[in-house]
Amino acid sequence: MTPDPLPATASDDAATEPPPPACVMCFNASDPSGAGGIAGDVSTIAAMGAHALPVVTSIVMRDTADTFDQHEIDPEAVAEQARTILEDVTIAGWKVGFLGNADNISAVAEVLSDYTEIPLVTYLPGLSWLEEEQLQPYLDAFRELILPATEVLVGNHKTLQDFLLPDWESERPPSARELAVAAGEHGTRYVLVTGIMLTGKGPEQFIDNVLASPQGAITGEKFERFDAGFVGAGDTLAAALAALLAAGSELQAAVGEALAFLDQSLDAGFRPGMGQIVPDRFFWALPGPDDEEGGDEAPAAEAGVEERKSTSRRIH
């Protein structure tokens, strides 16, 4: 009589499973428009082939045009969200967006301090909608607690200038390197500065996007500027970069691919309401004309992955 085989154990099952995708923990606000915040992080990171672990830091009241207010979340609840999943899942990257208030910044910084070897991509959004008595303590805590842990700080040129060099008096705007020097004084290794205005020889206007360290500019891309307003672009760029770094990409290559991804997400963007355009992070999964006609081209998702590796050199 042949004995029955022994049942497979959990360890046997784990050994035969494919490795999971890189996991990125995102600290960000809940954005009901789906354009940015946690919703933007989750969709971007998924589109990049990684897995998002979302930690909600605030609930913002906004539509596709403006942000009006927020409902703050207790800092202990923020930390508990993170600690609970960190006891179970191994992460490969961090992404920080809007954290709500100075107390939440402190709670998040305490979590980050236990995992200093994991790269952190930090996005600083425009916060002009916050009242001054909320804004200044937030920026002070962000400067003191988040910047020292940050590998790459991402932000619009004007937003970073106001934050890092508020007393800038020169008629010319600060360079990406000068912003990187200011960030470096607080421990940040690199800045990815977007929206640097350039003027072409013709009527066209261009914007530059530059990765810089305190030693100088490292890489970047110039894009033609179009008259269109977008919401969620900064969160998309930062989340894409965090996913790529978590998956093991080298920094310069990751910046180039993240900018290309943002470019194509904006190019395929849509306007769900009466406000601004929302990036389409799954532009590569949409069927093309050949697919709709039953052509012999590669499936849309497969073709889109290849398309995502190039860029049309345009950010609106």
WOFENBEL-V391118 format. One record per backbone hydrogen bond with DSSP energy under -1.0 kcal/mol. NH is the residue of the N-H (numbers start at 0). CO is the residue of the C=O. E is the energy in kcal/mol with one decimal. If there is no record, write none. Layout:
# WOFENBEL-V391118
nh: [NH/NH]
co: [CO/CO]
e: [E/E]
This chain:
# WOFENBEL-V391118
nh: [12/13/14/15/23/24/25/26/27/29/33/37/39/40/41/42/43/44/45/46/47/48/49/50/52/54/56/58/59/60/62/67/68/70/77/78/79/80/81/82/83/84/85/86/87/88/91/92/93/94/95/96/100/104/105/106/107/108/109/110/111/112/113/114/117/120/121/122/123/129/133/134/135/137/138/139/140/141/142/143/144/145/146/148/149/150/151/152/153/154/156/159/160/161/162/163/164/167/178/179/180/181/182/183/184/185/186/187/188/189/190/191/192/193/195/197/199/205/206/207/208/209/210/211/212/215/217/218/220/222/223/224/227/230/235/236/237/238/239/240/241/242/243/244/245/246/247/248/253/254/255/256/257/258/259/260/261/262/263/264/265/266/267/268/269/275/276/277/279/282/284/291/292/293/294/302/303/304/305/306/307/308/309]
co: [8/9/10/11/50/92/52/94/54/57/30/28/35/36/37/38/39/40/41/42/43/45/44/21/23/25/27/70/29/68/65/60/60/58/73/74/75/76/77/78/79/80/81/82/84/84/22/22/118/24/120/26/98/100/101/102/103/104/105/106/107/108/110/111/114/93/151/95/153/126/130/130/131/133/134/135/136/137/138/139/140/141/141/145/146/119/119/189/121/191/193/155/156/157/158/159/160/164/174/175/176/177/178/179/180/182/183/182/149/150/211/152/209/154/207/205/203/197/222/195/220/192/218/190/215/212/210/210/208/206/312/204/225/276/231/232/233/234/235/236/237/238/239/240/241/242/244/243/249/250/251/252/253/254/255/256/257/258/259/260/261/262/263/265/277/63/228/269/264/279/281/287/288/290/289/298/299/300/301/302/303/305/306]
e: [-2.2/-2.3/-1.9/-1.3/-2.8/-2.3/-2.0/-2.7/-2.1/-3.2/-1.8/-3.0/-2.0/-2.3/-2.8/-2.1/-2.2/-2.8/-2.2/-2.1/-1.5/-1.6/-2.4/-3.0/-2.9/-3.2/-2.2/-2.1/-2.0/-3.3/-2.2/-3.2/-1.2/-3.1/-1.7/-2.5/-2.4/-2.0/-1.7/-3.0/-2.3/-1.4/-2.2/-1.3/-1.3/-2.9/-3.2/-1.1/-2.3/-2.3/-2.3/-2.9/-1.1/-1.9/-2.0/-2.0/-2.7/-2.7/-1.7/-1.5/-2.6/-1.9/-1.4/-2.0/-1.6/-1.9/-2.6/-3.0/-2.3/-1.8/-1.5/-2.9/-2.1/-1.6/-2.7/-2.4/-2.3/-2.6/-2.5/-2.0/-2.9/-1.4/-1.9/-1.2/-1.3/-2.2/-1.7/-2.4/-3.5/-1.9/-2.7/-2.8/-2.4/-2.4/-1.7/-3.4/-2.2/-1.7/-2.0/-2.3/-2.5/-1.9/-2.4/-2.8/-1.4/-1.7/-1.4/-1.7/-1.4/-1.5/-2.4/-3.1/-2.9/-2.2/-2.4/-3.4/-1.4/-1.9/-2.7/-2.8/-1.6/-2.2/-3.2/-2.7/-2.4/-1.5/-3.4/-1.3/-1.8/-2.7/-1.3/-2.9/-1.9/-2.3/-1.8/-2.4/-2.4/-2.6/-2.3/-2.3/-2.4/-2.3/-2.1/-2.5/-2.3/-1.6/-1.3/-2.4/-2.7/-2.5/-2.1/-2.3/-2.6/-2.4/-1.9/-2.6/-2.4/-2.6/-2.2/-2.2/-2.6/-2.3/-1.5/-1.6/-2.1/-2.5/-2.6/-3.4/-2.3/-1.1/-1.5/-2.0/-1.5/-1.2/-3.5/-2.9/-2.8/-1.7/-1.2/-2.3/-2.5/-1.1/-1.7]
